[in-house]
Amino acid sequence: MRVFLIIFSFINALLYFLIYAFYENIMGILGNIDVTAGALGFLKILVLVIFGFLIGLIVSLLTKIKIDKSFFDYRIALIVGIFPFLFLIFSQGSILSFITTNIFNSNRQISELLFYFLSRQIVWALLLGFAVGASVRIAFKKKLKHEINYAIDKEI
C-alpha cells in the first residue's frame, strides 16, 4: 500500500506540475473565460500548494515512522508552515507597501529587499504545501497472521 501511495502521489505531483507549467496554454485552449485576474492568480497558487502537498506527502511516506493510527500533526504544520504562510500573505503588494511605509519609513533599500524577498509567491506556495504534506502521518497496518492450535483427543 505504501508503494502504491508513493507512486500515485509522484504521478499526481507530476500532473500538477505539468498543469502549472502549461497553465497559460490550457487557459488559451479553453477560450475566453470571464474570470477575474485575482481568481486566476488564486488558482495558480492553489495548484502550487497542492503540488507542494503531494511532494511533502511523498517525503512523509518515504520516512518509515511506526505509528498506530493515521493523523495530521498540526504542530509540525504550524512550526514549518507559519513562515511560508505569512510570506505568502505579505507577498501581496498593498500589504508590503503598508509595512515598508509605516515600519521602515519608506526606505528604498529595505523596500526593494522586501519586494524581491517576498515577491516569489511560487516559492512560498510550494513551501506551504510541502509543510502541510509532510505533516500527514499515514499508518499502514500489517497483515496479522492468525494461528489456530488445536488438539485431537483420541479416545480408545
MDAnalysis code that builds the backbone (N, CA, C; Angstrom):
import MDAnalysis as mda
import numpy as np

u = mda.Universe.empty(468, n_residues=156, atom_resindex=np.repeat(np.arange(156), 3), trajectory=True)
u.add_TopologyAttr("name", ["N", "CA", "C"] * 156)
u.add_TopologyAttr("resid", np.arange(1, 157))
u.add_TopologyAttr("resname", ["MET", "ARG", "VAL", "PHE", "LEU", "ILE", "ILE", "PHE", "SER", "PHE", "ILE", "ASN", "ALA", "LEU", "LEU", "TYR", "PHE", "LEU", "ILE", "TYR", "ALA", "PHE", "TYR", "GLU", "ASN", "ILE", "MET", "GLY", "ILE", "LEU", "GLY", "ASN", "ILE", "ASP", "VAL", "THR", "ALA", "GLY", "ALA", "LEU", "GLY", "PHE", "LEU", "LYS", "ILE", "LEU", "VAL", "LEU", "VAL", "ILE", "PHE", "GLY", "PHE", "LEU", "ILE", "GLY", "LEU", "ILE", "VAL", "SER", "LEU", "LEU", "THR", "LYS", "ILE", "LYS", "ILE", "ASP", "LYS", "SER", "PHE", "PHE", "ASP", "TYR", "ARG", "ILE", "ALA", "LEU", "ILE", "VAL", "GLY", "ILE", "PHE", "PRO", "PHE", "LEU", "PHE", "LEU", "ILE", "PHE", "SER", "GLN", "GLY", "SER", "ILE", "LEU", "SER", "PHE", "ILE", "THR", "THR", "ASN", "ILE", "PHE", "ASN", "SER", "ASN", "ARG", "GLN", "ILE", "SER", "GLU", "LEU", "LEU", "PHE", "TYR", "PHE", "LEU", "SER", "ARG", "GLN", "ILE", "VAL", "TRP", "ALA", "LEU", "LEU", "LEU", "GLY", "PHE", "ALA", "VAL", "GLY", "ALA", "SER", "VAL", "ARG", "ILE", "ALA", "PHE", "LYS", "LYS", "LYS", "LEU", "LYS", "HIS", "GLU", "ILE", "ASN", "TYR", "ALA", "ILE", "ASP", "LYS", "GLU", "ILE"])
u.atoms.positions = np.array([
    [0.815, -1.192, 0.000],
    [0.000, 0.000, 0.000],
    [0.861, 1.260, 0.000],
    [1.956, 1.225, 0.764],
    [2.847, 2.379, 0.824],
    [3.451, 2.662, -0.548],
    [3.881, 1.631, -1.251],
    [4.481, 1.801, -2.574],
    [3.454, 2.358, -3.551],
    [2.229, 1.862, -3.471],
    [1.171, 2.374, -4.336],
    [0.925, 3.860, -4.078],
    [0.857, 4.265, -2.811],
    [0.635, 5.676, -2.497],
    [1.799, 6.545, -2.929],
    [3.021, 6.052, -2.809],
    [4.187, 6.816, -3.258],
    [4.128, 7.020, -4.770],
    [3.855, 5.957, -5.511],
    [3.775, 6.056, -6.971],
    [2.615, 6.959, -7.377],
    [1.458, 6.804, -6.726],
    [0.296, 7.628, -7.040],
    [0.566, 9.103, -6.744],
    [1.180, 9.389, -5.612],
    [1.489, 10.781, -5.261],
    [2.517, 11.369, -6.211],
    [3.488, 10.585, -6.610],
    [4.516, 11.068, -7.537],
    [3.903, 11.409, -8.894],
    [3.053, 10.523, -9.411],
    [2.402, 10.777, -10.702],
    [1.463, 11.973, -10.594],
    [0.742, 12.070, -9.485],
    [-0.158, 13.192, -9.277],
    [0.611, 14.503, -9.178],
    [1.749, 14.498, -8.490],
    [2.580, 15.703, -8.384],
    [3.101, 16.117, -9.757],
    [3.511, 15.158, -10.569],
    [3.961, 15.483, -11.922],
    [2.838, 16.080, -12.769],
    [1.628, 15.553, -12.608],
    [0.500, 16.104, -13.355],
    [0.204, 17.540, -12.939],
    [0.263, 17.818, -11.630],
    [0.060, 19.201, -11.186],
    [1.171, 20.104, -11.690],
    [2.383, 19.604, -11.725],
    [3.493, 20.388, -12.256],
    [3.269, 20.710, -13.728],
    [2.804, 19.732, -14.496],
    [2.518, 19.976, -15.911],
    [1.370, 20.965, -16.083],
    [0.365, 20.860, -15.211],
    [-0.746, 21.821, -15.281],
    [-0.221, 23.223, -15.021],
    [0.655, 23.371, -14.045],
    [1.183, 24.704, -13.763],
    [2.097, 25.184, -14.881],
    [2.910, 24.289, -15.424],
    [3.855, 24.682, -16.468],
    [3.121, 25.138, -17.735],
    [2.026, 24.488, -18.054],
    [1.279, 24.827, -19.256],
    [-0.039, 25.532, -18.935],
    [-0.072, 26.258, -17.830],
    [-1.295, 26.906, -17.362],
    [-1.823, 27.909, -18.381],
    [-0.956, 28.742, -18.917],
    [-1.394, 29.761, -19.880],
    [-1.911, 29.106, -21.157],
    [-1.256, 28.035, -21.615],
    [-1.715, 27.332, -22.824],
    [-3.068, 26.654, -22.597],
    [-3.249, 26.090, -21.405],
    [-4.521, 25.436, -21.097],
    [-5.640, 26.466, -21.066],
    [-5.376, 27.626, -20.479],
    [-6.397, 28.665, -20.435],
    [-6.698, 29.191, -21.845],
    [-5.685, 29.215, -22.721],
    [-5.909, 29.622, -24.103],
    [-6.765, 28.626, -24.867],
    [-6.604, 27.337, -24.583],
    [-7.399, 26.306, -25.236],
    [-8.858, 26.399, -24.811],
    [-9.070, 26.697, -23.535],
    [-10.438, 26.761, -23.026],
    [-11.225, 27.937, -23.595],
    [-10.532, 28.882, -24.199],
    [-11.237, 30.011, -24.804],
    [-11.333, 31.179, -23.850],
    [-12.229, 32.059, -24.172],
    [-12.415, 33.258, -23.347],
    [-13.271, 32.912, -22.134],
    [-12.620, 32.849, -20.993],
    [-13.334, 32.600, -19.754],
    [-13.376, 33.912, -18.992],
    [-14.556, 34.316, -18.621],
    [-14.708, 35.582, -17.914],
    [-14.444, 35.372, -16.426],
    [-13.173, 35.310, -16.088],
    [-12.755, 35.146, -14.699],
    [-11.799, 36.282, -14.390],
    [-11.897, 36.809, -13.193],
    [-11.029, 37.924, -12.819],
    [-9.584, 37.457, -12.682],
    [-8.675, 38.402, -12.740],
    [-7.253, 38.086, -12.623],
    [-6.927, 37.549, -11.240],
    [-7.641, 38.030, -10.229],
    [-7.421, 37.534, -8.869],
    [-7.781, 36.072, -8.730],
    [-8.869, 35.660, -9.388],
    [-9.268, 34.245, -9.334],
    [-8.256, 33.367, -10.052],
    [-7.728, 33.844, -11.171],
    [-6.703, 33.066, -11.877],
    [-5.425, 32.978, -11.054],
    [-5.045, 34.075, -10.391],
    [-3.867, 34.046, -9.516],
    [-4.071, 33.097, -8.351],
    [-5.284, 33.100, -7.775],
    [-5.599, 32.180, -6.681],
    [-5.536, 30.729, -7.156],
    [-6.031, 30.469, -8.358],
    [-5.995, 29.116, -8.899],
    [-4.560, 28.644, -9.100],
    [-3.692, 29.534, -9.588],
    [-2.283, 29.173, -9.750],
    [-1.646, 28.838, -8.403],
    [-1.918, 29.673, -7.401],
    [-1.344, 29.425, -6.073],
    [-1.903, 28.138, -5.482],
    [-3.192, 27.876, -5.696],
    [-3.801, 26.644, -5.193],
    [-3.164, 25.412, -5.826],
    [-2.922, 25.451, -7.127],
    [-2.257, 24.326, -7.802],
    [-0.859, 24.120, -7.224],
    [-0.148, 25.202, -6.946],
    [1.191, 25.073, -6.374],
    [1.157, 24.533, -4.953],
    [0.173, 24.929, -4.159],
    [0.055, 24.389, -2.800],
    [-0.251, 22.897, -2.855],
    [-1.121, 22.493, -3.763],
    [-1.430, 21.066, -3.919],
    [-0.197, 20.303, -4.386],
    [0.555, 20.876, -5.319],
    [1.784, 20.252, -5.795],
    [2.791, 20.102, -4.655],
    [2.962, 21.143, -3.849],
    [3.853, 21.074, -2.697],
    [3.364, 20.069, -1.669],
    [2.025, 19.977, -1.478],
    [1.460, 18.993, -0.565],
    [1.815, 17.578, -0.996],
    [1.698, 17.309, -2.283],
    [1.998, 15.960, -2.773],
    [3.481, 15.633, -2.629],
    [4.348, 16.609, -2.822],
    [5.774, 16.375, -2.602],
    [6.037, 16.090, -1.123],
    [5.406, 16.870, -0.243],
    [5.548, 16.625, 1.188],
    [4.975, 15.287, 1.597],
    [3.872, 14.880, 0.958],
    [3.292, 13.567, 1.252],
    [4.223, 12.451, 0.830],
    [4.901, 12.607, -0.297],
    [5.870, 11.605, -0.725],
    [6.989, 11.487, 0.306],
    [7.475, 12.625, 0.785],
    [8.522, 12.602, 1.816],
    [8.002, 11.946, 3.086],
    [6.768, 12.255, 3.463],
    [6.174, 11.644, 4.652],
    [6.022, 10.136, 4.496],
    [5.680, 9.698, 3.294],
    [5.527, 8.254, 3.065],
    [6.875, 7.533, 3.009],
    [7.902, 8.226, 2.545],
    [9.217, 7.589, 2.457],
    [9.868, 7.404, 3.821],
    [9.522, 8.249, 4.785],
    [10.039, 8.046, 6.138],
    [9.190, 6.986, 6.798],
    [9.834, 5.984, 7.310],
    [9.098, 4.862, 7.891],
    [8.924, 5.106, 9.389],
    [7.856, 5.817, 9.700],
    [7.534, 6.111, 11.087],
    [6.526, 5.075, 11.560],
    [6.813, 4.481, 12.683],
    [5.920, 3.448, 13.226],
    [4.848, 4.124, 14.073],
    [3.640, 4.187, 13.543],
    [2.505, 4.741, 14.276],
    [1.336, 3.783, 14.162],
    [0.393, 3.915, 15.077],
    [-0.756, 3.023, 15.088],
    [-1.917, 3.544, 14.260],
    [-2.074, 4.872, 14.223],
    [-3.219, 5.461, 13.580],
    [-2.793, 6.613, 12.688],
    [-3.498, 6.839, 11.597],
    [-3.214, 7.971, 10.714],
    [-3.693, 9.259, 11.379],
    [-2.916, 10.328, 11.223],
    [-3.302, 11.613, 11.797],
    [-2.572, 12.737, 11.081],
    [-2.994, 13.959, 11.383],
    [-2.359, 15.157, 10.864],
    [-1.640, 15.822, 12.034],
    [-0.331, 15.965, 11.936],
    [0.464, 16.548, 13.013],
    [0.448, 18.067, 12.860],
    [-0.473, 18.707, 13.560],
    [-0.643, 20.155, 13.422],
    [0.538, 20.933, 13.989],
    [1.268, 20.359, 14.949],
    [2.434, 21.065, 15.500],
    [3.514, 21.237, 14.436],
    [3.796, 20.202, 13.683],
    [4.799, 20.302, 12.614],
    [4.298, 21.259, 11.533],
    [3.015, 21.188, 11.218],
    [2.467, 22.093, 10.198],
    [2.596, 23.547, 10.629],
    [2.342, 23.831, 11.902],
    [2.480, 25.206, 12.388],
    [3.931, 25.658, 12.426],
    [4.807, 24.797, 12.911],
    [6.218, 25.176, 13.041],
    [6.852, 25.387, 11.670],
    [6.624, 24.471, 10.763],
    [7.264, 24.545, 9.451],
    [6.499, 25.452, 8.488],
    [5.183, 25.521, 8.624],
    [4.386, 26.236, 7.648],
    [4.038, 27.669, 7.989],
    [4.382, 28.155, 9.185],
    [3.961, 29.501, 9.562],
    [4.677, 30.569, 8.734],
    [5.971, 30.411, 8.507],
    [6.701, 31.422, 7.736],
    [6.297, 31.439, 6.264],
    [6.192, 30.282, 5.586],
    [5.702, 30.359, 4.199],
    [4.293, 30.945, 4.099],
    [3.434, 30.652, 5.069],
    [2.084, 31.199, 5.058],
    [2.112, 32.715, 5.218],
    [2.883, 33.194, 6.172],
    [2.984, 34.638, 6.374],
    [3.612, 35.333, 5.165],
    [4.671, 34.738, 4.616],
    [5.321, 35.351, 3.453],
    [4.406, 35.341, 2.237],
    [3.558, 34.312, 2.122],
    [2.598, 34.270, 1.020],
    [1.560, 35.378, 1.178],
    [1.139, 35.636, 2.395],
    [0.197, 36.730, 2.640],
    [0.870, 38.078, 2.410],
    [2.109, 38.234, 2.904],
    [2.813, 39.507, 2.765],
    [3.278, 39.776, 1.336],
    [3.238, 38.774, 0.483],
    [3.729, 38.975, -0.882],
    [2.799, 39.855, -1.715],
    [1.581, 40.071, -1.237],
    [0.670, 40.967, -1.942],
    [1.182, 42.400, -1.827],
    [1.063, 43.158, -2.876],
    [1.652, 44.490, -2.956],
    [1.162, 45.481, -1.925],
    [-0.132, 45.496, -1.630],
    [-0.662, 46.511, -0.716],
    [-0.188, 46.282, 0.716],
    [-0.126, 45.053, 1.143],
    [0.343, 44.762, 2.497],
    [1.822, 45.103, 2.621],
    [2.594, 44.749, 1.609],
    [4.030, 45.026, 1.630],
    [4.307, 46.527, 1.629],
    [3.561, 47.287, 0.850],
    [3.774, 48.736, 0.838],
    [3.359, 49.370, 2.164],
    [2.330, 48.840, 2.796],
    [1.923, 49.327, 4.108],
    [3.023, 49.085, 5.143],
    [3.634, 47.904, 5.100],
    [4.708, 47.577, 6.052],
    [5.914, 48.478, 5.827],
    [6.329, 48.641, 4.578],
    [7.520, 49.459, 4.324],
    [7.276, 50.925, 4.632],
    [6.055, 51.402, 4.428],
    [5.766, 52.815, 4.698],
    [5.696, 53.092, 6.198],
    [4.996, 52.263, 6.927],
    [4.767, 52.548, 8.343],
    [5.899, 52.086, 9.249],
    [6.553, 51.010, 8.938],
    [7.602, 50.496, 9.826],
    [8.973, 51.033, 9.439],
    [9.287, 51.024, 8.158],
    [10.636, 51.391, 7.723],
    [10.721, 52.793, 7.123],
    [9.677, 53.587, 7.236],
    [9.643, 54.971, 6.750],
    [10.035, 55.091, 5.277],
    [9.560, 54.194, 4.466],
    [9.771, 54.195, 3.013],
    [11.245, 54.201, 2.615],
    [12.071, 53.490, 3.352],
    [13.480, 53.351, 2.994],
    [13.565, 52.553, 1.696],
    [14.236, 53.085, 0.697],
    [14.261, 52.473, -0.632],
    [14.963, 51.117, -0.621],
    [16.071, 51.007, 0.067],
    [16.820, 49.747, 0.080],
    [16.027, 48.647, 0.779],
    [15.407, 48.977, 1.893],
    [14.632, 47.966, 2.615],
    [13.387, 47.584, 1.829],
    [12.742, 48.548, 1.202],
    [11.543, 48.216, 0.425],
    [11.886, 47.336, -0.776],
    [13.026, 47.589, -1.432],
    [13.448, 46.717, -2.535],
    [13.819, 45.326, -2.030],
    [14.486, 45.252, -0.875],
    [14.832, 43.955, -0.293],
    [13.572, 43.157, 0.019],
    [12.614, 43.790, 0.657],
    [11.365, 43.095, 0.981],
    [10.602, 42.708, -0.280],
    [10.611, 43.575, -1.260],
    [9.908, 43.256, -2.511],
    [10.515, 42.028, -3.183],
    [11.823, 41.997, -3.323],
    [12.451, 40.858, -4.002],
    [12.407, 39.587, -3.157],
    [12.414, 39.733, -1.845],
    [12.357, 38.557, -0.979],
    [10.959, 37.953, -0.956],
    [9.945, 38.798, -0.917],
    [8.582, 38.301, -0.770],
    [7.827, 38.156, -2.085],
    [8.364, 38.618, -3.185],
    [7.596, 38.632, -4.428],
    [7.479, 37.260, -5.085],
    [8.234, 36.298, -4.674],
    [8.176, 34.968, -5.286],
    [7.091, 34.119, -4.632],
    [5.859, 34.324, -5.058],
    [4.743, 33.574, -4.496],
    [4.841, 32.087, -4.810],
    [5.516, 31.767, -5.899],
    [5.672, 30.360, -6.285],
    [6.417, 29.596, -5.204],
    [7.485, 30.164, -4.713],
    [8.304, 29.501, -3.696],
    [7.520, 29.345, -2.399],
    [6.836, 30.411, -1.972],
    [6.119, 30.347, -0.696],
    [4.934, 29.395, -0.777],
    [4.259, 29.328, -1.923],
    [3.139, 28.397, -2.073],
    [3.626, 26.945, -2.045],
    [4.747, 26.677, -2.715],
    [5.306, 25.321, -2.686],
    [5.754, 24.926, -1.280],
    [6.403, 25.848, -0.567],
    [6.849, 25.540, 0.791],
    [5.675, 25.334, 1.743],
    [4.613, 26.099, 1.575],
    [3.428, 25.905, 2.410],
    [2.802, 24.535, 2.151],
    [2.658, 24.166, 0.896],
    [2.120, 22.844, 0.570],
    [3.014, 21.729, 1.062],
    [4.321, 21.921, 0.958],
    [5.270, 20.914, 1.447],
    [5.138, 20.737, 2.959],
    [4.998, 21.841, 3.696],
    [4.861, 21.760, 5.156],
    [3.596, 21.010, 5.555],
    [2.506, 21.271, 4.850],
    [1.252, 20.584, 5.161],
    [1.345, 19.107, 4.764],
    [1.939, 18.818, 3.617],
    [2.067, 17.425, 3.168],
    [2.995, 16.608, 4.049],
    [4.059, 17.221, 4.544],
    [4.993, 16.495, 5.420],
    [4.411, 16.282, 6.801],
    [3.320, 16.972, 7.134],
    [2.697, 16.826, 8.446],
    [1.684, 15.688, 8.493],
    [1.396, 15.095, 7.376],
    [0.439, 13.988, 7.331],
    [1.164, 12.700, 7.688],
    [0.609, 11.977, 8.626],
    [1.168, 10.686, 9.033],
    [0.144, 9.604, 8.707],
    [0.568, 8.658, 7.905],
    [-0.333, 7.586, 7.484],
    [0.185, 6.276, 8.059],
    [-0.680, 5.578, 8.766],
    [-0.323, 4.294, 9.362],
    [-0.717, 3.178, 8.402],
    [0.161, 2.235, 8.282],
    [-0.104, 1.067, 7.454],
    [-0.170, -0.146, 8.361],
    [-1.293, -0.796, 8.338],
    [-1.472, -1.979, 9.165],
    [-0.861, -3.179, 8.467],
    [-0.149, -3.947, 9.226],
    [0.408, -5.174, 8.672],
    [-0.621, -6.286, 8.821],
    [-0.570, -7.186, 7.889],
    [-1.496, -8.302, 7.953],
    [-1.130, -9.166, 9.153],
    [-2.132, -9.450, 9.926],
    [-1.913, -10.286, 11.102],
    [-1.988, -11.748, 10.693],
    [-1.085, -12.499, 11.244],
    [-1.104, -13.939, 10.985],
    [-1.789, -14.615, 12.167],
    [-2.855, -15.249, 11.860],
    [-3.598, -15.947, 12.902],
    [-3.223, -17.422, 12.850],
    [-2.892, -17.925, 13.981],
    [-2.591, -19.348, 14.064],
    [-3.600, -19.984, 15.011],
    [-4.094, -21.077, 14.599],
    [-5.049, -21.808, 15.425],
    [-4.403, -23.133, 15.799],
    [-4.303, -23.326, 17.071],
    [-3.764, -24.593, 17.575],
    [-4.919, -25.411, 18.145],
    [-4.946, -26.616, 17.767],
    [-5.990, -27.489, 18.300],
    [-5.381, -28.859, 18.483],
    [-5.986, -29.552, 19.373],
    [-5.511, -30.900, 19.662],
    [-6.689, -31.858, 19.497],
    [-6.402, -32.998, 18.965],
    [-7.440, -34.013, 18.780],
    [-7.203, -35.075, 19.854],
    [-8.189, -35.218, 20.677],
    [-8.099, -36.253, 21.695],
    [-8.693, -37.541, 21.122],
    [-7.887, -38.560, 21.165],
    [-8.366, -39.862, 20.683],
    [-8.762, -40.706, 21.881],
    [-9.980, -41.073, 21.865],
    [-10.443, -41.956, 22.943],
    [-10.507, -43.374, 22.399],
    [-9.924, -44.215, 23.110],
    [-9.906, -45.603, 22.662],
    [-10.822, -46.432, 23.489],
])
